[in-house]
């Protein structure tokens, strides 16, 4: 096998392992993000639980739109747009930025997924 072919194969292996590892890590991060938003909302008097948010996610990864729907359900706001405008948008009291994967964490995930090369 030529060196370039071997590198391409290794690249594909790393990419596959990384996707698998990231897909297993992201839901955990999103749940932590949801918990952080719930805590910030409580400070401003909006009481919801992560479980309230999860029912809007349909078992998929939680996102801010699911949080907005849970806020609407409490009656604190009348619409998803209002939830973002008052609480979830950038600069608002319950805003939490996107999950960013640091390079060191990416390497850890790939190695934990079984990447055999050093």
Phi, psi and omega in degrees: 000133179291155180301319181293323178294320179295318178296319178298318179297315179297320179299315179298319179297315179298315181299317179296313179298319180297315179300316179298314181296317180295319179296331177278334183274323186301315179301323178298315181296319180294323177294320177296320177299316179298318179297320179296319178295316179303316180296319179292323178296322179300324180298327181261014172089010177259115185258108171223165179241161177302324179299325178295324180286318184301327182293340178270349182272349179061031180080002180262182181301133180286138176225171181300327176300327177291322177297316181301317179296323178294323178294317177303317181300331179286341184090001180293332177220164182263348183206163176299318179301316179296324177299318177291316182297322184269326190233319194258343181290163179303132181085357179269166190298331183249019180292133172228127182295170180295154175289126178243125179274120178285153182302316181297323178291323177297316178297316179301316180297316180296316179294320179294331179283350174114017179293121188274351186271152179247000000 
